Amino acid sequence: MSHGYLIDMDGVLYRGSEMIRGADGFIRELRRRDIPFRFLTNNSQRTRRDVVAKLARMGIEVEEQHVYTCAMATAKFLEKQKPNGTAFVIGEGGLLTALHHHGYAIVDHDPDYVVVGEGRTFNLEMVEAAVRMITKGARLVATNMDPNCPTQNGLRPGCGAMVSMLETATGVKAFSVGKPSPFMMRAARKELGLTTDQTTMIGDTMETDILGAVQLGYHSVLVLSGGTQRETLRHYAYQPELVVDCIAQLHELLDHHEWQHGRVFRANRGDKLDAQIAPSIRFPRVEARAAVGSM
């Protein structure tokens, strides 16, 4: 049966400008086996081309078609809601490019929408302008609601942190298109041409990657190389099907099961208790850890 992957980037493939061990080999093997995949990122700053260039510098060779960003999902959503509309944008090149591609004009007065993505150009002048527009009737849309983003040096404020300022000032709740929104995750799956049961989400964040996968019925793999620690998993009512230390460990598990994806999930589903987790919660087997080593 066909199978494919939606793969988060920050915390899965890299952290800041450092590639996470095994990411290049995993992607290379997907391409060698002609397994469909998309990089699914809540970062709206970069265009597809920018993402491809960043990955290439790390030794991960992909094409633009392999990248699906929350900026692209947001622009597609707005085009469906109001074709040829206008937007006041707080964000950077990836978001602006996506909106233009989908027929939107960027304006600084009387927009149909105020659209917010992450970026380093965020300032109070923009916030004041956005507040005036929203109170006059512009609708508030966020590319995602991530409160922060992982970097080499820790965390930086994410789009959600910026949007919350506008929500508090105006009393208007933003509509978010990024993960875990079904709009973005379903659109990416359709690009792969796969059914729900043929799709696996690989991510490092419970509130976005894994939640979205669970809600849509995708298979789910949580990697611990990003923003989630194993001991925090007991606090979530929903759980990933498989927990691995990093993407290299997933690669090893797939190799062990001859890349039969269903066998990986069946072999690791609830067969072993994790001693670090409450006894009532069953977790996937992670026996490959000893072979892979600390990552």
KOLDO-932048 format. One line per 8 residues: number of its first residue (from 0); for each residue x, y, z of N, C-alpha, C. Coordinates in steps of 0.2 Angstrom, whole numbers. Last residue first. Layout:
// KOLDO-932048
NUM) X/Y/Z/X/Y/Z/X/Y/Z | ...
END
This chain:
// KOLDO-932048
294) 106/56/105/106/60/99/103/67/101 | 114/41/110/111/47/112/112/52/106 | 110/26/100/114/30/104/110/37/106 | 104/16/92/106/22/89/110/27/93 | 103/5/101/107/5/95/109/11/92 | 95/10/110/101/8/112/106/7/106 | 83/13/103/87/19/106/94/16/108 | 75/3/99/81/5/94/85/10/98
286) 65/2/107/70/-2/109/76/0/104 | 53/8/110/58/12/108/65/9/109 | 35/6/108/42/3/110/47/7/107 | 23/18/114/27/14/109/33/11/111 | 14/16/129/18/20/124/21/15/119 | 0/18/140/5/14/136/8/18/130 | -4/23/156/-3/25/149/2/21/145 | -3/19/169/-10/18/165/-9/20/158
278) 9/22/174/8/15/172/2/14/168 | 16/37/168/11/34/172/10/27/170 | 33/35/162/27/37/161/22/34/166 | 45/28/163/45/35/165/38/38/165 | 44/16/158/44/16/165/44/24/168 | 32/12/146/38/16/147/38/18/155 | 27/-5/142/26/1/146/33/5/146 | 24/-11/126/29/-10/131/27/-4/135
270) 15/-11/116/18/-18/118/22/-17/124 | 9/0/110/6/-3/116/9/-9/118 | 15/-3/95/9/0/98/7/-4/104 | 25/-7/87/27/-3/92/21/0/96 | 21/-16/77/26/-18/82/27/-14/88 | 12/-7/70/9/-13/74/14/-15/79 | 21/2/65/16/5/70/13/-1/74 | 29/-6/57/32/-2/62/27/0/67
262) 19/-11/48/23/-16/53/26/-12/58 | 16/0/40/11/-3/45/14/-8/50 | 28/1/33/26/6/38/21/4/43 | 41/-7/29/34/-8/29/31/-4/35 | 55/-6/29/51/0/26/43/-2/25 | 60/-17/36/60/-17/28/55/-12/25 | 61/-15/49/55/-18/47/54/-17/39 | 73/-9/50/72/-15/53/66/-19/51
254) 70/3/43/75/-2/40/74/-9/43 | 62/9/53/59/7/46/64/2/43 | 71/11/63/65/6/64/62/4/57 | 80/20/57/82/13/59/77/8/60 | 72/31/56/75/28/50/77/21/52 | 69/34/69/64/32/65/66/28/59 | 82/38/72/79/32/76/74/29/72 | 83/49/65/88/44/64/85/37/67
246) 75/58/71/73/55/65/77/49/63 | 74/54/89/76/58/83/74/55/77 | 68/46/98/72/51/100/74/56/95 | 50/43/96/57/41/95/62/47/97 | 35/36/97/39/41/100/46/39/99 | 19/33/89/26/31/90/30/37/93 | 7/39/90/7/32/89/14/29/91 | 4/51/103/7/49/96/7/41/96
238) -11/55/112/-5/52/112/-2/51/104 | -22/65/122/-21/62/115/-13/60/115 | -21/72/134/-26/67/133/-25/62/127 | -5/75/142/-10/76/136/-15/70/135 | 3/72/152/-1/78/153/-6/79/147 | 13/63/148/7/61/153/2/66/153 | 23/70/142/18/67/138/12/65/142 | 33/75/149/27/79/148/22/76/145
230) 44/66/148/40/66/154/34/71/154 | 50/69/135/46/63/136/41/63/142 | 47/85/128/51/81/132/47/75/134 | 48/95/114/44/91/118/49/86/122 | 55/102/104/52/106/109/48/102/114 | 66/91/97/64/98/97/61/100/103 | 68/77/98/74/82/96/72/89/96 | 59/68/99/60/71/105/66/76/104
222) 45/66/88/52/65/89/54/70/95 | 31/56/85/34/62/89/41/61/90 | 20/52/72/27/50/75/29/57/79 | 5/45/67/9/51/70/15/48/74 | -8/44/54/-3/41/59/2/46/62 | -23/54/54/-16/52/52/-12/48/57 | -35/59/59/-34/52/58/-28/49/55 | -36/72/62/-38/70/56/-37/63/54
214) -32/72/76/-39/75/74/-41/73/67 | -19/68/75/-24/64/79/-31/66/76 | -13/78/68/-13/71/65/-18/67/69 | -14/89/77/-17/89/70/-18/82/67 | -7/84/88/-14/86/88/-18/86/81 | 6/83/82/3/77/84/-5/78/85 | 8/97/78/10/92/74/5/85/76 | 3/105/90/2/106/83/2/100/79
206) 6/100/103/0/105/102/-2/106/94 | 17/93/102/11/89/103/5/94/101 | 31/93/91/26/97/95/19/94/96 | 38/87/81/41/88/88/37/91/93 | 33/75/69/34/82/71/36/81/78 | 26/67/55/31/67/59/33/74/62 | 11/59/50/14/66/52/20/64/57 | 7/49/37/10/49/43/13/56/44
198) -6/42/27/-2/48/29/0/47/36 | -15/32/24/-9/32/21/-4/37/23 | -27/36/30/-23/30/33/-16/29/30 | -31/46/20/-30/47/27/-25/42/31 | -23/44/4/-29/44/9/-26/45/16 | -13/55/-6/-14/49/-2/-21/50/2 | -8/65/-14/-12/60/-17/-13/54/-13 | -1/76/-9/3/69/-9/-1/64/-13
190) -10/85/-9/-5/86/-13/-1/80/-14 | -18/81/2/-21/80/-5/-15/81/-10 | -10/84/13/-11/77/11/-14/76/4 | -11/98/12/-5/95/11/-5/88/9 | -25/100/15/-22/102/9/-15/99/7 | -25/95/28/-29/91/23/-26/93/16 | -17/104/35/-15/97/35/-19/93/30 | -24/116/33/-18/116/30/-16/108/30
182) -37/113/38/-37/116/31/-30/115/29 | -36/109/51/-37/104/46/-36/107/39 | -22/116/61/-29/117/57/-30/112/52 | -12/116/70/-15/110/68/-22/111/64 | -4/123/56/-5/117/60/-7/119/67 | -13/138/50/-8/134/51/-9/128/55 | -24/147/51/-24/142/46/-18/137/46 | -34/155/63/-28/152/61/-28/147/56
174) -42/170/66/-43/163/63/-36/161/61 | -42/179/82/-40/177/75/-42/170/73 | -55/188/90/-51/181/90/-49/180/83 | -55/204/97/-57/199/91/-52/193/91 | -51/213/106/-57/209/108/-59/204/102 | -41/222/103/-47/223/99/-53/218/102 | -30/218/112/-32/225/111/-39/226/108 | -30/204/111/-31/208/118/-34/215/117
166) -27/202/98/-33/200/100/-35/203/107 | -14/208/97/-20/211/93/-27/209/96 | -7/200/105/-7/207/107/-13/210/103 | -8/187/99/-12/188/105/-12/196/107 | 0/188/88/-7/189/87/-11/190/94 | 13/186/94/11/193/91/4/194/90 | 11/173/99/13/178/104/11/185/101 | 10/166/87/4/167/91/5/172/97
158) 22/167/80/16/171/78/11/172/83 | 34/167/94/31/165/88/25/169/86 | 50/172/101/42/173/101/40/171/94 | 62/159/103/60/166/101/52/166/100 | 72/149/113/66/150/110/66/158/108 | 88/143/111/83/143/115/76/144/111 | 98/144/101/99/148/108/93/147/112 | 93/139/90/100/136/93/101/138/100
150) 76/138/93/82/141/89/88/137/92 | 58/136/91/64/134/94/70/137/89 | 46/148/94/49/144/89/56/142/92 | 29/151/102/36/152/101/39/147/96 | 16/149/100/18/155/105/25/156/104 | 7/147/85/13/145/89/15/150/93 | -3/149/76/-4/152/83/2/149/88 | -2/155/60/-2/150/65/-2/153/71
142) -6/166/52/-4/160/48/-3/154/53 | -22/173/56/-15/171/58/-13/165/54 | -33/186/53/-31/180/51/-24/179/53 | -47/197/56/-40/195/58/-38/187/57 | -55/208/45/-55/202/48/-47/200/50 | -59/225/47/-55/220/44/-55/214/48 | -67/234/55/-70/229/52/-66/224/48 | -61/243/63/-65/246/58/-69/240/53
134) -53/236/71/-59/239/74/-64/242/69 | -44/233/62/-48/227/64/-54/230/67 | -37/245/60/-41/242/54/-46/236/56 | -32/248/72/-37/252/69/-41/249/64 | -23/237/74/-29/238/78/-34/242/75 | -14/240/63/-18/234/63/-24/234/68 | -8/251/69/-12/252/62/-16/246/62 | -2/246/80/-7/252/81/-11/252/74
126) 7/237/75/1/235/79/-4/240/80 | 16/245/68/11/240/64/6/238/68 | 21/252/79/18/256/74/13/251/69 | 27/242/86/21/245/89/17/249/83 | 33/228/75/34/234/79/27/237/81 | 42/216/66/36/217/70/37/223/75 | 52/211/59/50/218/58/44/220/62 | 54/198/60/58/202/64/56/209/63
118) 40/186/61/45/190/58/48/195/62 | 25/177/57/31/179/61/35/183/57 | 10/185/52/14/179/52/20/181/56 | -7/190/49/-1/190/54/3/184/53 | -17/201/41/-14/194/41/-8/195/44 | -33/208/40/-26/209/43/-23/202/44 | -43/210/26/-40/206/31/-34/209/34 | -47/220/17/-52/215/19/-49/211/25
110) -41/237/23/-40/230/20/-46/225/21 | -39/251/24/-45/248/23/-45/241/20 | -22/253/20/-28/256/23/-34/252/20 | -11/247/14/-10/249/21/-16/253/23 | -11/231/5/-12/238/6/-11/240/13 | -8/219/-7/-5/221/0/-7/229/0 | -19/209/-15/-15/215/-15/-14/217/-8 | -19/191/-21/-21/197/-16/-16/203/-16
102) -17/180/-29/-21/186/-31/-23/191/-26 | -8/171/-25/-15/169/-25/-20/175/-26 | 4/177/-25/3/172/-30/-5/170/-30 | 2/186/-15/3/189/-22/1/183/-26 | 3/177/-4/-3/181/-5/-3/184/-12 | 16/172/-6/11/168/-6/4/171/-7 | 24/184/-3/24/180/-10/18/176/-11 | 21/187/10/19/192/5/19/188/-2
94) 26/175/16/19/177/17/17/182/11 | 40/176/13/36/170/12/28/171/12 | 44/189/18/43/188/11/39/182/9 | 34/193/33/39/194/29/38/190/22 | 22/203/43/25/197/41/31/198/36 | 7/209/42/13/209/47/16/203/46 | -2/217/30/2/211/32/7/213/37 | -18/219/24/-13/222/28/-9/217/31
86) -26/214/9/-23/212/16/-18/217/18 | -39/210/-2/-34/215/0/-32/213/7 | -44/198/-15/-45/203/-9/-39/207/-8 | -47/189/-25/-44/195/-27/-45/201/-21 | -60/180/-16/-55/180/-22/-53/188/-23 | -62/175/-1/-63/181/-5/-58/182/-10 | -60/161/2/-65/165/5/-67/172/2 | -50/157/-7/-57/153/-7/-62/158/-4
78) -40/166/-3/-42/166/-10/-49/162/-11 | -38/162/10/-40/168/9/-43/169/1 | -32/149/8/-38/149/12/-42/156/10 | -20/152/1/-25/148/-2/-32/148/1 | -14/159/11/-16/162/5/-21/159/1 | -12/149/21/-16/155/22/-18/158/16 | -4/140/14/-11/138/16/-15/144/18 | 8/148/13/4/145/7/-3/143/8
70) 11/149/26/9/155/22/6/153/16 | 14/137/30/7/140/33/6/146/29 | 20/127/16/21/132/22/14/134/24 | 28/114/9/21/117/10/21/121/17 | 39/107/-2/38/111/4/31/114/4 | 42/100/-13/42/96/-7/40/100/-1 | 43/108/-24/37/105/-23/36/101/-17 | 56/112/-23/51/117/-21/45/113/-20
62) 66/98/-19/64/103/-24/58/107/-20 | 81/94/-9/74/93/-11/72/98/-16 | 94/88/0/93/90/-7/85/89/-8 | 103/93/13/97/90/12/95/92/5 | 114/100/17/116/94/14/109/90/12 | 113/113/21/114/108/27/115/101/24 | 110/120/10/116/122/14/118/116/19 | 98/114/7/103/112/3/110/114/6
54) 89/121/16/91/114/17/97/111/13 | 90/134/11/92/133/18/94/125/19 | 84/132/-2/91/134/-1/94/133/6 | 71/128/2/75/123/-2/83/125/-1 | 67/140/8/67/134/12/72/129/8 | 67/148/-3/71/150/3/72/144/7 | 57/142/-11/64/143/-13/69/144/-8 | 46/145/-3/48/138/-4/55/138/-7
46) 50/159/8/47/156/2/49/148/1 | 49/161/26/52/160/20/48/157/14 | 39/164/36/44/169/34/47/168/27 | 31/155/42/28/159/36/33/164/33 | 32/140/49/36/146/48/33/149/41 | 26/128/50/22/134/52/26/140/52 | 28/116/37/30/121/42/26/126/44 | 30/101/31/25/105/33/27/110/39
38) 37/94/17/39/97/23/33/102/25 | 30/79/11/30/86/10/33/88/17 | 32/64/0/33/68/7/32/75/5 | 32/47/-6/30/54/-7/30/58/0 | 46/38/-10/40/38/-6/38/46/-5 | 56/33/-18/51/36/-21/44/36/-17 | 68/28/-13/62/24/-13/56/27/-16 | 75/40/-13/77/34/-17/72/29/-17
30) 68/48/-5/68/50/-12/70/44/-16 | 70/42/7/63/43/5/63/44/-3 | 84/43/8/80/37/8/73/37/5 | 85/57/10/88/54/4/85/47/3 | 79/59/22/76/62/16/79/58/10 | 88/51/31/81/49/30/78/52/24 | 100/58/29/100/51/27/92/49/26 | 97/71/34/99/70/27/98/63/25
22) 94/68/48/89/71/44/91/70/36 | 105/63/56/101/58/52/95/61/48 | 105/76/68/108/70/65/103/65/62 | 99/92/62/98/86/67/101/80/64 | 108/105/57/105/100/55/104/95/61 | 108/122/63/111/115/64/106/110/62 | 102/134/63/105/132/57/109/126/57 | 88/129/72/92/135/70/95/133/64
14) 88/113/70/87/117/75/91/123/74 | 80/101/58/86/106/60/83/110/66 | 70/92/57/76/91/52/82/96/55 | 64/94/70/64/88/67/70/87/62 | 65/107/73/65/102/79/65/95/76 | 57/113/59/61/115/65/60/110/71 | 48/103/51/55/105/50/59/107/56 | 37/89/49/39/96/52/46/97/51
6) 31/81/36/37/81/40/37/88/42 | 21/68/30/21/76/31/26/77/37 | 23/54/20/25/58/26/23/65/25 | 15/39/14/19/45/13/19/49/20 | 11/24/4/12/28/11/16/34/10 | 2/11/-4/6/18/-4/6/21/3 | 4/-6/0/0/0/0/4/6/0
END
